[in-house]
Every structure is written in structure tokens, then in C-alpha cells.
Amino acid sequence: MYKTIRVTPVLVILGPTASGKTKLAAAIAKRISGEIISADSRQVYRELNIGTGKDYSDYVVEGKLIPYHLIDCVNPDELFTVSDFIREYDQARTRIEKQCKRTILCGGTGSYIVAALNGLTYDGIPPNTHLRNQFTHLTKEELYTYFTAMPRTAVHETADCTTAKRVLRAIEIADYLNTNKSFKPAEARQTPSHIIGLSLNTDVRNARIEKRLTSRLQHGLLDEGERICTRYGYTVMHRMGLEYKFMALHLSGTLTYAEFYEQLLTAIKQFAKRQMTYFRKMQRDGMDIHWIDAELTLQDQCKAIMNYIT
């Protein structure tokens, strides 16, 4: 049962990695007296700072810190599910609106955004520890192959398969649905919202990704990886995906530095492409996303949003 929240349109700012979402969300928050709830499945973890792009300075606008939520919530070795996100999101939104401020949901994790706006259809399906232990060693590609070969269920049409963890959850749900035919999905909730998407030409997006990765490496990304690995081990690093997965492979001697860099760069570009695929799917499923050009100046982006929401 979801808590009743005052009906105030949520402003959603989404886009692929390196599109400038956070800085834009903070600039808009300053204009409309808002606070930001992060919709990023990795920024909820403490200590994963450089690799997940926690650019805290982006939340400072004209010398004022814009309040943010759902960043640095749990340790890397703790589990944080979409259900956890929904619980924390509802609590944060309630606190924000009690102050008569505007909620801005900002991030690139599409499944978090969909869950925040529509609720969790399969929230009642419990974790399957046996299945997770059985498949935990498989890659995302291997998990996806298994998932697509399973008897078709409703989750095959809606699953977010952008990471190994999410594909594994989709397998878990499909397995449950196939063995519990009487299961009734939770009723969807409809949250009033204005959804803004940041759109980037693929070549420009890839150039930004490469520039950002180079900058993060220069500012201590590998040092961060070593600290995480020392404290939590390779398994946790692998589970966090992208930067942390490939740092684990490099630090363990599996990849040379050159191999690490090239494979990670390719993986981030592919991830951004999958993000856009998921956002387009959100549109096909009925969500109205108003796209604006991420290459516009910040001032022009803000103007475009203000014209759309007022």
C-alpha cells in the first residue's frame, strides 16, 4: 500500500549519461524553489563517488546549495532494490512538499523513474535467494539469453534489462509468474508529472563520455577503485557494473590499462544507448516526454523548461 501524497506535479529531468541532467535540475530548482530526488541506481551507494559521477558542486547555484535526496544512502555491500527506492522516494517527496517546495526527480535510471510515477507492478514478488545464488556468476548477456528463452510472461514486455542485476530480477519475476498463476499485480498509481528529456546527437554524446572518462581517471578514479576493492572485494565491484566492474578486471590483472580503458569506454557508450532505448520505450508505453536539446546553453534549457511547465 503506497502512502497518499499531495497531488503536485513532479518535474522529471531524464537523459543519458553525460547529458548534463544534474546541473540543469539544480538550475531549475533554484528558479522554482525545488529540491532534487536522485533517480540513479548507483549514486545511492556511499563511497562510489567519482565512478558514479556524484558532482556535488553541480548542486550549488549562485552560492546556494540545492537540497538533494537519495544519494549516499547505503554501503556498497548492501542491497538496494527498486522497492527500497520507492519507499525512500515517497518519504523524500512528502518532506519536500510539506515545505511547499517542488519535487524534481532527476536521473538516468529509467526503471526508478517509471516506478516513482506509476508504482511497482511486481512489488509483491519476494526475492528468490536460491535462484540468485544459482545465477549470480552469469554475465548480463548470459542472463538475458536465459530470460528471453523462458516461457513468456507480462514482465517480458516491461522489464528493464540494462544491467545484470535488473535482468536477474526480471528472471526472478518471470519464474514466480510462471509458477504462481493466481498472482495479481499491484494497481498502478498515476502521478501527475512534467517529464523533460535531454537529447544528444550520438557523436556528441560519445565525445562527452570520452572526455568525462578521461577527466575522472585524471581525478583519481582508479584510486577510488582500489579503495573500494580493498574494503569490499572484487565481487561487490563487479556487481556495481561499468567503471567498477572494469576497474576490478584491471586491478586483478585480467585487463591491461589500455584494455581497461577501451573496454570501459565502449561499455559506457553502449549503456547510454540502452538508456535512450529505455526512454523511448517509456514513450511507447504512454509517458509524455518533452525533449530538449542538451547542446543548448543552460540558460536556454531552463527557458525551454519554464515555458513548458508554466
TIGU-163476 format. One record per residue (C-alpha): x, y, z; residue number from 1. Coordinates in nm, 3 decimals. Layout:
! residues N
[atom [X Y Z] NUM]
...
//
This chain:
! residues 310
[atom [0.000 0.000 0.000] 1]
[atom [0.152 0.330 -0.110] 2]
[atom [0.127 0.639 0.106] 3]
[atom [-0.104 0.914 -0.014] 4]
[atom [0.098 1.206 -0.139] 5]
[atom [-0.040 1.552 -0.210] 6]
[atom [-0.115 1.585 -0.580] 7]
[atom [0.154 1.822 -0.706] 8]
[atom [0.310 1.763 -1.048] 9]
[atom [0.658 1.617 -1.022] 10]
[atom [0.914 1.766 -1.258] 11]
[atom [1.122 1.484 -1.407] 12]
[atom [1.454 1.552 -1.580] 13]
[atom [1.594 1.245 -1.751] 14]
[atom [1.855 1.173 -2.013] 15]
[atom [2.151 0.950 -2.095] 16]
[atom [2.479 0.965 -1.910] 17]
[atom [2.685 1.281 -1.975] 18]
[atom [2.384 1.485 -2.087] 19]
[atom [2.406 1.740 -1.804] 20]
[atom [2.095 1.643 -1.606] 21]
[atom [2.212 1.736 -1.257] 22]
[atom [2.334 2.085 -1.338] 23]
[atom [2.008 2.157 -1.522] 24]
[atom [1.794 2.017 -1.239] 25]
[atom [1.977 2.235 -0.987] 26]
[atom [1.937 2.546 -1.201] 27]
[atom [1.563 2.481 -1.237] 28]
[atom [1.530 2.403 -0.864] 29]
[atom [1.669 2.748 -0.787] 30]
[atom [1.405 2.906 -1.011] 31]
[atom [1.102 2.715 -0.883] 32]
[atom [1.201 2.658 -0.518] 33]
[atom [1.256 2.288 -0.567] 34]
[atom [1.453 2.002 -0.418] 35]
[atom [1.607 1.717 -0.616] 36]
[atom [1.547 1.346 -0.570] 37]
[atom [1.812 1.143 -0.749] 38]
[atom [1.696 0.860 -0.975] 39]
[atom [2.035 0.696 -1.010] 40]
[atom [2.071 0.331 -0.908] 41]
[atom [2.441 0.364 -0.821] 42]
[atom [2.458 0.707 -0.659] 43]
[atom [2.257 0.565 -0.368] 44]
[atom [2.579 0.389 -0.263] 45]
[atom [2.828 0.560 -0.036] 46]
[atom [3.194 0.580 -0.141] 47]
[atom [3.115 0.531 -0.510] 48]
[atom [3.181 0.894 -0.588] 49]
[atom [3.397 0.951 -0.893] 50]
[atom [3.279 0.647 -1.086] 51]
[atom [2.910 0.729 -1.044] 52]
[atom [2.954 1.097 -1.117] 53]
[atom [2.849 1.250 -0.785] 54]
[atom [2.933 1.602 -0.889] 55]
[atom [2.830 1.767 -0.565] 56]
[atom [2.935 2.108 -0.697] 57]
[atom [2.655 2.086 -0.956] 58]
[atom [2.406 2.127 -0.672] 59]
[atom [2.547 2.471 -0.586] 60]
[atom [2.372 2.750 -0.778] 61]
[atom [2.471 3.113 -0.722] 62]
[atom [2.640 3.013 -0.398] 63]
[atom [2.334 2.830 -0.266] 64]
[atom [2.322 2.452 -0.211] 65]
[atom [2.014 2.296 -0.365] 66]
[atom [1.888 2.019 -0.132] 67]
[atom [1.916 1.669 -0.278] 68]
[atom [1.792 1.326 -0.170] 69]
[atom [1.867 0.955 -0.231] 70]
[atom [2.242 0.996 -0.268] 71]
[atom [2.479 0.816 -0.026] 72]
[atom [2.208 0.603 0.135] 73]
[atom [2.367 0.258 0.176] 74]
[atom [2.708 0.090 0.171] 75]
[atom [2.830 -0.084 -0.148] 76]
[atom [2.788 -0.431 0.001] 77]
[atom [2.422 -0.366 0.092] 78]
[atom [2.127 -0.443 -0.132] 79]
[atom [1.916 -0.151 -0.253] 80]
[atom [1.616 -0.251 -0.463] 81]
[atom [1.357 -0.059 -0.661] 82]
[atom [1.120 -0.123 -0.370] 83]
[atom [1.369 0.048 -0.140] 84]
[atom [1.388 0.337 -0.384] 85]
[atom [1.010 0.377 -0.390] 86]
[atom [0.994 0.383 -0.009] 87]
[atom [1.270 0.644 0.018] 88]
[atom [1.131 0.844 -0.274] 89]
[atom [0.784 0.866 -0.118] 90]
[atom [0.929 0.979 0.213] 91]
[atom [1.151 1.240 0.048] 92]
[atom [0.869 1.375 -0.167] 93]
[atom [0.640 1.404 0.135] 94]
[atom [0.906 1.603 0.324] 95]
[atom [0.966 1.830 0.025] 96]
[atom [0.601 1.909 -0.032] 97]
[atom [0.534 1.969 0.337] 98]
[atom [0.772 2.262 0.293] 99]
[atom [0.563 2.380 -0.005] 100]
[atom [0.855 2.312 -0.237] 101]
[atom [0.858 2.143 -0.577] 102]
[atom [0.985 1.787 -0.627] 103]
[atom [1.235 1.741 -0.909] 104]
[atom [1.315 1.379 -0.993] 105]
[atom [1.644 1.371 -1.183] 106]
[atom [1.842 1.078 -1.320] 107]
[atom [1.907 0.822 -1.586] 108]
[atom [1.771 0.504 -1.427] 109]
[atom [1.450 0.463 -1.622] 110]
[atom [1.310 0.186 -1.405] 111]
[atom [1.336 0.412 -1.098] 112]
[atom [1.152 0.691 -1.276] 113]
[atom [0.876 0.461 -1.401] 114]
[atom [0.837 0.311 -1.054] 115]
[atom [0.819 0.655 -0.891] 116]
[atom [0.546 0.773 -1.129] 117]
[atom [0.349 0.451 -1.183] 118]
[atom [0.426 0.234 -0.882] 119]
[atom [0.567 -0.118 -0.877] 120]
[atom [0.353 -0.374 -1.053] 121]
[atom [0.551 -0.667 -0.912] 122]
[atom [0.642 -0.527 -0.572] 123]
[atom [0.469 -0.821 -0.402] 124]
[atom [0.701 -1.080 -0.557] 125]
[atom [0.964 -1.181 -0.300] 126]
[atom [1.335 -1.232 -0.369] 127]
[atom [1.439 -1.583 -0.467] 128]
[atom [1.766 -1.648 -0.284] 129]
[atom [1.818 -1.991 -0.442] 130]
[atom [1.779 -1.851 -0.793] 131]
[atom [2.006 -1.555 -0.719] 132]
[atom [2.279 -1.782 -0.585] 133]
[atom [2.244 -2.005 -0.888] 134]
[atom [2.280 -1.723 -1.143] 135]
[atom [2.498 -1.469 -0.962] 136]
[atom [2.809 -1.563 -1.160] 137]
[atom [2.649 -1.513 -1.503] 138]
[atom [2.710 -1.208 -1.721] 139]
[atom [2.431 -0.974 -1.825] 140]
[atom [2.435 -1.125 -2.175] 141]
[atom [2.406 -1.480 -2.039] 142]
[atom [2.124 -1.376 -1.806] 143]
[atom [1.940 -1.204 -2.090] 144]
[atom [1.969 -1.513 -2.309] 145]
[atom [1.818 -1.721 -2.030] 146]
[atom [1.542 -1.464 -1.969] 147]
[atom [1.433 -1.448 -2.332] 148]
[atom [1.420 -1.829 -2.350] 149]
[atom [1.181 -1.853 -2.053] 150]
[atom [0.806 -1.902 -2.112] 151]
[atom [0.664 -1.560 -2.193] 152]
[atom [0.509 -1.357 -1.911] 153]
[atom [0.390 -1.000 -1.872] 154]
[atom [0.729 -0.897 -1.735] 155]
[atom [0.893 -0.982 -2.069] 156]
[atom [0.714 -0.678 -2.213] 157]
[atom [0.816 -0.432 -1.942] 158]
[atom [1.149 -0.549 -1.796] 159]
[atom [1.442 -0.309 -1.768] 160]
[atom [1.736 -0.519 -1.888] 161]
[atom [2.008 -0.252 -1.879] 162]
[atom [2.215 -0.424 -1.607] 163]
[atom [2.281 -0.779 -1.490] 164]
[atom [2.108 -0.707 -1.159] 165]
[atom [1.789 -0.596 -1.335] 166]
[atom [1.788 -0.890 -1.574] 167]
[atom [1.825 -1.123 -1.278] 168]
[atom [1.526 -0.956 -1.110] 169]
[atom [1.328 -0.998 -1.434] 170]
[atom [1.415 -1.370 -1.434] 171]
[atom [1.305 -1.389 -1.072] 172]
[atom [0.971 -1.226 -1.151] 173]
[atom [0.913 -1.438 -1.462] 174]
[atom [0.990 -1.754 -1.267] 175]
[atom [0.740 -1.651 -0.998] 176]
[atom [0.470 -1.563 -1.251] 177]
[atom [0.514 -1.897 -1.427] 178]
[atom [0.466 -2.090 -1.104] 179]
[atom [0.203 -1.866 -0.939] 180]
[atom [-0.067 -1.817 -1.200] 181]
[atom [-0.305 -1.660 -0.947] 182]
[atom [-0.071 -1.368 -0.869] 183]
[atom [-0.236 -1.030 -0.921] 184]
[atom [-0.008 -0.733 -0.999] 185]
[atom [-0.034 -0.424 -0.782] 186]
[atom [-0.261 -0.149 -0.910] 187]
[atom [-0.064 0.125 -1.083] 188]
[atom [-0.058 0.474 -0.938] 189]
[atom [-0.069 0.774 -1.167] 190]
[atom [0.149 1.063 -1.052] 191]
[atom [0.093 1.399 -1.224] 192]
[atom [0.422 1.497 -1.383] 193]
[atom [0.608 1.701 -1.640] 194]
[atom [0.881 1.488 -1.796] 195]
[atom [1.175 1.659 -1.962] 196]
[atom [1.426 1.458 -2.164] 197]
[atom [1.772 1.578 -2.263] 198]
[atom [1.853 1.474 -2.618] 199]
[atom [2.205 1.449 -2.760] 200]
[atom [2.342 1.363 -3.101] 201]
[atom [2.517 1.025 -3.071] 202]
[atom [2.856 1.159 -3.180] 203]
[atom [2.837 1.448 -2.934] 204]
[atom [2.723 1.215 -2.657] 205]
[atom [3.012 0.976 -2.722] 206]
[atom [3.261 1.264 -2.727] 207]
[atom [3.129 1.386 -2.391] 208]
[atom [3.154 1.036 -2.248] 209]
[atom [3.516 1.003 -2.357] 210]
[atom [3.609 1.346 -2.224] 211]
[atom [3.441 1.274 -1.891] 212]
[atom [3.607 0.933 -1.850] 213]
[atom [3.948 1.087 -1.916] 214]
[atom [3.877 1.356 -1.657] 215]
[atom [3.764 1.104 -1.397] 216]
[atom [4.076 0.897 -1.444] 217]
[atom [4.286 1.211 -1.400] 218]
[atom [4.100 1.291 -1.079] 219]
[atom [4.156 0.956 -0.907] 220]
[atom [3.905 0.705 -1.043] 221]
[atom [4.149 0.414 -1.015] 222]
[atom [4.247 0.519 -0.663] 223]
[atom [3.879 0.508 -0.571] 224]
[atom [3.854 0.164 -0.729] 225]
[atom [4.145 0.037 -0.522] 226]
[atom [3.986 0.164 -0.201] 227]
[atom [3.651 0.002 -0.283] 228]
[atom [3.822 -0.323 -0.381] 229]
[atom [4.031 -0.334 -0.064] 230]
[atom [3.731 -0.275 0.157] 231]
[atom [3.459 -0.474 -0.024] 232]
[atom [3.629 -0.711 -0.268] 233]
[atom [3.602 -0.791 -0.638] 234]
[atom [3.252 -0.941 -0.620] 235]
[atom [3.098 -0.615 -0.500] 236]
[atom [3.298 -0.423 -0.761] 237]
[atom [3.163 -0.648 -1.038] 238]
[atom [2.807 -0.607 -0.912] 239]
[atom [2.830 -0.229 -0.937] 240]
[atom [2.896 -0.255 -1.309] 241]
[atom [3.061 -0.026 -1.562] 242]
[atom [3.355 0.166 -1.408] 243]
[atom [3.378 -0.059 -1.103] 244]
[atom [3.347 -0.385 -1.296] 245]
[atom [3.622 -0.289 -1.538] 246]
[atom [3.842 -0.147 -1.262] 247]
[atom [3.812 -0.482 -1.085] 248]
[atom [3.924 -0.661 -1.401] 249]
[atom [4.219 -0.425 -1.436] 250]
[atom [4.321 -0.432 -1.070] 251]
[atom [4.308 -0.812 -1.067] 252]
[atom [4.541 -0.826 -1.366] 253]
[atom [4.282 -0.956 -1.611] 254]
[atom [4.297 -0.643 -1.825] 255]
[atom [4.589 -0.416 -1.910] 256]
[atom [4.533 -0.044 -1.864] 257]
[atom [4.481 0.004 -2.237] 258]
[atom [4.229 -0.283 -2.249] 259]
[atom [4.055 -0.149 -1.939] 260]
[atom [4.019 0.198 -2.088] 261]
[atom [3.895 0.089 -2.431] 262]
[atom [3.652 -0.173 -2.300] 263]
[atom [3.513 0.062 -2.035] 264]
[atom [3.470 0.344 -2.285] 265]
[atom [3.282 0.112 -2.519] 266]
[atom [3.065 -0.018 -2.234] 267]
[atom [2.965 0.333 -2.122] 268]
[atom [2.870 0.428 -2.478] 269]
[atom [2.660 0.112 -2.506] 270]
[atom [2.500 0.189 -2.170] 271]
[atom [2.399 0.538 -2.287] 272]
[atom [2.244 0.382 -2.597] 273]
[atom [2.045 0.139 -2.380] 274]
[atom [1.927 0.428 -2.165] 275]
[atom [1.785 0.602 -2.471] 276]
[atom [1.621 0.278 -2.581] 277]
[atom [1.451 0.252 -2.243] 278]
[atom [1.335 0.615 -2.252] 279]
[atom [1.183 0.558 -2.597] 280]
[atom [1.006 0.253 -2.457] 281]
[atom [0.866 0.472 -2.179] 282]
[atom [0.718 0.690 -2.452] 283]
[atom [0.570 0.393 -2.634] 284]
[atom [0.413 0.287 -2.304] 285]
[atom [0.232 0.618 -2.282] 286]
[atom [0.467 0.855 -2.096] 287]
[atom [0.481 1.203 -2.248] 288]
[atom [0.848 1.308 -2.262] 289]
[atom [0.921 1.663 -2.379] 290]
[atom [1.266 1.652 -2.536] 291]
[atom [1.503 1.948 -2.539] 292]
[atom [1.846 1.981 -2.696] 293]
[atom [2.122 1.912 -2.443] 294]
[atom [2.361 2.124 -2.650] 295]
[atom [2.164 2.440 -2.574] 296]
[atom [2.313 2.672 -2.315] 297]
[atom [2.199 2.612 -1.959] 298]
[atom [2.005 2.937 -1.970] 299]
[atom [1.821 2.832 -2.287] 300]
[atom [1.747 2.487 -2.144] 301]
[atom [1.594 2.649 -1.835] 302]
[atom [1.391 2.883 -2.052] 303]
[atom [1.259 2.590 -2.257] 304]
[atom [1.154 2.404 -1.941] 305]
[atom [0.991 2.708 -1.781] 306]
[atom [0.793 2.772 -2.099] 307]
[atom [0.678 2.408 -2.097] 308]
[atom [0.572 2.377 -1.734] 309]
[atom [0.410 2.719 -1.684] 310]
//
